[in-house]
Amino acid sequence: MRLIASIKSFSHFKDIYNVVDGIVIRNDKFSTSYNTSFEIEEMKEIIEYSKDKQVIIDITTMYTNDLMNELEEFIKFFLEYDVYYLYSDIGCHTLLKKYNIQNKGIYDPKTLITNSYDLNHYLSTGMNALSLSLEIPTSDIDQIISKKKGNVWYKCFGYHQMFHSKRHLISVYEKHLGHKIEMNNDSSYLKEQTRNELYHIVETQHGTLLYRPYVVSMLEKLSTLKSCDYLFMDSMFMNEELFNNALHIYRDTLSNNKNLNESLNELSEMFHIEAGFMNEDSVYIKPEVTR
Amino acid sequence: MKKIELLAPAGDLEKLKIAVMYGANAVFIGGKSFSLRSRASNFTYEDIKAGCEFAHLHGAQVHVTCNILPHESDMLGLMDHLKKLEQCGVDAVIAASAHILKMVKQHTKMEAHVSTQETSINSNTVSYWVDNFHVDRVVLGRELSISEIKDICDKSPVDIEAFIHGGMCVSYSGRCMLSNNMTNRDANRGGCAHSCRWNYDLIIDENKINPDDEYFAMSSKDLCAIREIPQMIDAGVDSFKIEGRMKSLHYIATVVKAYRGIIDEYQSTGTVKDYDKYIDAINKAENRQTSYGFLRGNIGVTEQLYNARSEQPTQEFIGIVTKYDKENKIAYIEERNFFKAGSVIEIFGPDKEAVYITVNEIFDKDNNVLDAARHPGEIVHFKCDIELNEYDMMRLVRDENSTK
């Protein structure tokens, strides 16, 4: 099991260097969303510094042919390095295969991998790992992992993305209102009219994203987590110090150096934690919409 | 000339027949399992077999959606389901699951089509499915402009299917967890609660941005590509898809007839004389506001729904012709909505431009005179000098008391 974290800066990476097995770095051109957009030279600097740590470049946006061509040029900058790519568009696999680096690809389609059959078919096409859907309960994850024929990636900690639209919903709304909206992706939220929760809303050049209101943490499912090949902790929207504390808690608990209950208590004191779909499968249909 | 497939939705056997009779080259339907749109009145195997027989008799094909993202336990019975579909005569299966696509190709003679749930919006993605799963067709995502669609078609070794009409997901289809996160209803297994159409406040730095008298909205207008059809034909799209397995008989007949007309006109003459004719026809059955979606590039204010209910009134569908007695010039119709004697009605059919008649007297099956047809499903008849055909449809223009 490898513990992976998204970093906010080079100094952030240095701070957590000894805690993680790998890092995710992002930029505004090819990542769906990002804490920090690293320039190519900064990425190279991080990669050269990383030595024994796995560096994964987030290229998780969705691609038209034109943008795919730009991605190809981007990837050429890193061909000499041992880097990995996290993508959500299966077309990226075809691109990586063109350079015979498909085994450096980690496919994270958010929703699509919900059973072991699909997992193994995708894995058979040569990718390094697949991310399981965040919409399935732990019981399903356990079943899938017991049948896996390759590496499994799982986002165990962070704000879960629940919506990605190509539409620039805030910019379009600004035009509808007829006056400027001062965007701030760190403190922009949607609140549904009958609910109290605030959903992070982010607009990037690739569209609009919505996130769950609270941090989803899987730590209580320790045995499930230990059987994953990659555990991803996402620092998006988080205070760096709090995130680093959470990272240490995960590392110590996964290494059996810390009591699980104690860890869960500490996490819940730092974050409003929710379980996502960990304990409960969703339903196909209900007779009435519960708003 | 390249034959372009017009692919229509059908929620039940009657709608399938109407879609075919009004000009669809293929229909897509859902079985009782493995299909999204769980509220659509999905087909039994007997219905699927009857639907295939009817469609094939009229030179059309039947595609069956197996487009859920199945969880581990949902896979039970898959092979049995696929084999039964094949025995029914189904031509193609539309799936988002790699396993289902693989099983279709390995164990049946049906075609495998990659569902739009897979968000295929570039040529590399099409190549992935063709190279690794040997699929026969890819259904594109709805986030592409016509020039982007053309680029994909130019490079694709397999058929490309694109949406031309119907509802639009605001999120990339198949990648949305909004409904599931907010209501525990899994959109990717057919339970979408349409949370993207709800009312929200937009809050930035603790300040509400939307005015007090309106909500921030994400909701989108439906797609209507009538004006884009010539460019999409020229782009090389192989199949034009109309969305809406839950739509009415009247809607399917109207929309299919309009697109059949414009495709045939453009392919036979190289031009379209009057787009408004087709748009006006669709508006008689379309109850949601429409736009061209992403087909002309990224979307703007006019493609979104703000401060407005999408639904708009449509012209009332009152019945469908079941038989016409040529000798006595009597039309027999199955009533669908109330209408009175004295009403002016519009009649249209698969090969019939709209005609208008006044229904002077209505009779029941025992030849009793009725002041009105008021029992949906009842067969009534009336005198009609214009020759009608089975499957012709009737819309109310005005009733006897109307001042319209």
HADDOCK unambig.tbl for C-alpha pairs under 7 A between the chains (distance, minus, plus):
assign (segid A and resid 63 and name CA) (segid B and resid 121 and name CA) 6.63 0.50 0.50
assign (segid A and resid 63 and name CA) (segid B and resid 122 and name CA) 6.33 0.50 0.50
assign (segid A and resid 64 and name CA) (segid B and resid 121 and name CA) 5.73 0.50 0.50
assign (segid A and resid 64 and name CA) (segid B and resid 122 and name CA) 5.01 0.50 0.50
assign (segid A and resid 65 and name CA) (segid B and resid 122 and name CA) 5.06 0.50 0.50
assign (segid A and resid 65 and name CA) (segid B and resid 123 and name CA) 6.44 0.50 0.50
assign (segid A and resid 90 and name CA) (segid B and resid 125 and name CA) 5.65 0.50 0.50
assign (segid A and resid 91 and name CA) (segid B and resid 122 and name CA) 6.87 0.50 0.50
assign (segid A and resid 91 and name CA) (segid B and resid 124 and name CA) 4.31 0.50 0.50
assign (segid A and resid 91 and name CA) (segid B and resid 125 and name CA) 3.81 0.50 0.50
assign (segid A and resid 91 and name CA) (segid B and resid 128 and name CA) 6.49 0.50 0.50
assign (segid A and resid 94 and name CA) (segid B and resid 124 and name CA) 5.59 0.50 0.50
assign (segid A and resid 94 and name CA) (segid B and resid 128 and name CA) 6.03 0.50 0.50
assign (segid A and resid 95 and name CA) (segid B and resid 124 and name CA) 6.90 0.50 0.50
assign (segid A and resid 110 and name CA) (segid B and resid 175 and name CA) 6.49 0.50 0.50
assign (segid A and resid 111 and name CA) (segid B and resid 175 and name CA) 5.58 0.50 0.50
assign (segid A and resid 112 and name CA) (segid B and resid 69 and name CA) 6.36 0.50 0.50
assign (segid A and resid 114 and name CA) (segid B and resid 69 and name CA) 6.71 0.50 0.50
assign (segid A and resid 114 and name CA) (segid B and resid 70 and name CA) 6.35 0.50 0.50
assign (segid A and resid 114 and name CA) (segid B and resid 71 and name CA) 5.02 0.50 0.50
assign (segid A and resid 114 and name CA) (segid B and resid 72 and name CA) 6.79 0.50 0.50
assign (segid A and resid 115 and name CA) (segid B and resid 70 and name CA) 6.79 0.50 0.50
assign (segid A and resid 115 and name CA) (segid B and resid 71 and name CA) 5.19 0.50 0.50
assign (segid A and resid 115 and name CA) (segid B and resid 72 and name CA) 4.60 0.50 0.50
assign (segid A and resid 116 and name CA) (segid B and resid 72 and name CA) 6.79 0.50 0.50
assign (segid A and resid 117 and name CA) (segid B and resid 99 and name CA) 5.80 0.50 0.50
assign (segid A and resid 118 and name CA) (segid B and resid 97 and name CA) 6.43 0.50 0.50
assign (segid A and resid 118 and name CA) (segid B and resid 98 and name CA) 5.36 0.50 0.50
assign (segid A and resid 118 and name CA) (segid B and resid 99 and name CA) 5.13 0.50 0.50
assign (segid A and resid 121 and name CA) (segid B and resid 98 and name CA) 6.60 0.50 0.50
assign (segid A and resid 121 and name CA) (segid B and resid 99 and name CA) 6.59 0.50 0.50
assign (segid A and resid 125 and name CA) (segid B and resid 132 and name CA) 6.83 0.50 0.50
assign (segid A and resid 140 and name CA) (segid B and resid 72 and name CA) 6.48 0.50 0.50
assign (segid A and resid 162 and name CA) (segid B and resid 176 and name CA) 6.05 0.50 0.50
assign (segid A and resid 162 and name CA) (segid B and resid 177 and name CA) 4.56 0.50 0.50
assign (segid A and resid 162 and name CA) (segid B and resid 178 and name CA) 5.24 0.50 0.50
assign (segid A and resid 163 and name CA) (segid B and resid 171 and name CA) 6.06 0.50 0.50
assign (segid A and resid 163 and name CA) (segid B and resid 176 and name CA) 4.96 0.50 0.50
assign (segid A and resid 163 and name CA) (segid B and resid 177 and name CA) 5.95 0.50 0.50
assign (segid A and resid 163 and name CA) (segid B and resid 178 and name CA) 5.88 0.50 0.50
assign (segid A and resid 164 and name CA) (segid B and resid 171 and name CA) 5.25 0.50 0.50
assign (segid A and resid 164 and name CA) (segid B and resid 172 and name CA) 6.22 0.50 0.50
assign (segid A and resid 164 and name CA) (segid B and resid 176 and name CA) 6.86 0.50 0.50
assign (segid A and resid 165 and name CA) (segid B and resid 170 and name CA) 5.90 0.50 0.50
assign (segid A and resid 165 and name CA) (segid B and resid 171 and name CA) 4.06 0.50 0.50
assign (segid A and resid 165 and name CA) (segid B and resid 172 and name CA) 5.59 0.50 0.50
assign (segid A and resid 166 and name CA) (segid B and resid 143 and name CA) 6.98 0.50 0.50
assign (segid A and resid 167 and name CA) (segid B and resid 299 and name CA) 6.60 0.50 0.50
assign (segid A and resid 169 and name CA) (segid B and resid 218 and name CA) 6.55 0.50 0.50
assign (segid A and resid 172 and name CA) (segid B and resid 300 and name CA) 5.79 0.50 0.50
assign (segid A and resid 172 and name CA) (segid B and resid 301 and name CA) 5.59 0.50 0.50
assign (segid A and resid 175 and name CA) (segid B and resid 301 and name CA) 6.78 0.50 0.50
assign (segid A and resid 176 and name CA) (segid B and resid 301 and name CA) 6.04 0.50 0.50
assign (segid A and resid 184 and name CA) (segid B and resid 204 and name CA) 6.75 0.50 0.50
assign (segid A and resid 187 and name CA) (segid B and resid 204 and name CA) 5.76 0.50 0.50
assign (segid A and resid 187 and name CA) (segid B and resid 205 and name CA) 5.36 0.50 0.50
assign (segid A and resid 188 and name CA) (segid B and resid 203 and name CA) 5.66 0.50 0.50
assign (segid A and resid 188 and name CA) (segid B and resid 204 and name CA) 4.30 0.50 0.50
assign (segid A and resid 188 and name CA) (segid B and resid 205 and name CA) 6.45 0.50 0.50
assign (segid A and resid 189 and name CA) (segid B and resid 202 and name CA) 5.98 0.50 0.50
assign (segid A and resid 189 and name CA) (segid B and resid 203 and name CA) 5.07 0.50 0.50
assign (segid A and resid 189 and name CA) (segid B and resid 204 and name CA) 6.31 0.50 0.50
assign (segid A and resid 190 and name CA) (segid B and resid 200 and name CA) 5.95 0.50 0.50
assign (segid A and resid 190 and name CA) (segid B and resid 201 and name CA) 5.57 0.50 0.50
assign (segid A and resid 190 and name CA) (segid B and resid 202 and name CA) 4.85 0.50 0.50
assign (segid A and resid 190 and name CA) (segid B and resid 203 and name CA) 6.08 0.50 0.50
assign (segid A and resid 191 and name CA) (segid B and resid 200 and name CA) 5.23 0.50 0.50
assign (segid A and resid 191 and name CA) (segid B and resid 201 and name CA) 5.06 0.50 0.50
assign (segid A and resid 191 and name CA) (segid B and resid 202 and name CA) 6.66 0.50 0.50
assign (segid A and resid 192 and name CA) (segid B and resid 199 and name CA) 5.94 0.50 0.50
assign (segid A and resid 192 and name CA) (segid B and resid 200 and name CA) 4.29 0.50 0.50
assign (segid A and resid 192 and name CA) (segid B and resid 201 and name CA) 6.41 0.50 0.50
assign (segid A and resid 193 and name CA) (segid B and resid 199 and name CA) 5.75 0.50 0.50
assign (segid A and resid 193 and name CA) (segid B and resid 200 and name CA) 5.45 0.50 0.50
assign (segid A and resid 193 and name CA) (segid B and resid 201 and name CA) 6.88 0.50 0.50
assign (segid A and resid 282 and name CA) (segid B and resid 180 and name CA) 6.84 0.50 0.50
assign (segid A and resid 282 and name CA) (segid B and resid 184 and name CA) 5.03 0.50 0.50
assign (segid A and resid 282 and name CA) (segid B and resid 185 and name CA) 5.80 0.50 0.50
assign (segid A and resid 282 and name CA) (segid B and resid 186 and name CA) 5.89 0.50 0.50
assign (segid A and resid 283 and name CA) (segid B and resid 184 and name CA) 6.33 0.50 0.50
assign (segid A and resid 283 and name CA) (segid B and resid 185 and name CA) 5.14 0.50 0.50
assign (segid A and resid 283 and name CA) (segid B and resid 186 and name CA) 5.94 0.50 0.50
assign (segid A and resid 284 and name CA) (segid B and resid 185 and name CA) 5.79 0.50 0.50
assign (segid A and resid 284 and name CA) (segid B and resid 186 and name CA) 5.56 0.50 0.50
assign (segid A and resid 284 and name CA) (segid B and resid 189 and name CA) 5.63 0.50 0.50
assign (segid A and resid 284 and name CA) (segid B and resid 190 and name CA) 5.70 0.50 0.50
assign (segid A and resid 284 and name CA) (segid B and resid 191 and name CA) 4.55 0.50 0.50
assign (segid A and resid 285 and name CA) (segid B and resid 185 and name CA) 5.95 0.50 0.50
assign (segid A and resid 285 and name CA) (segid B and resid 191 and name CA) 4.45 0.50 0.50
assign (segid A and resid 289 and name CA) (segid B and resid 193 and name CA) 6.34 0.50 0.50
assign (segid A and resid 290 and name CA) (segid B and resid 183 and name CA) 6.19 0.50 0.50
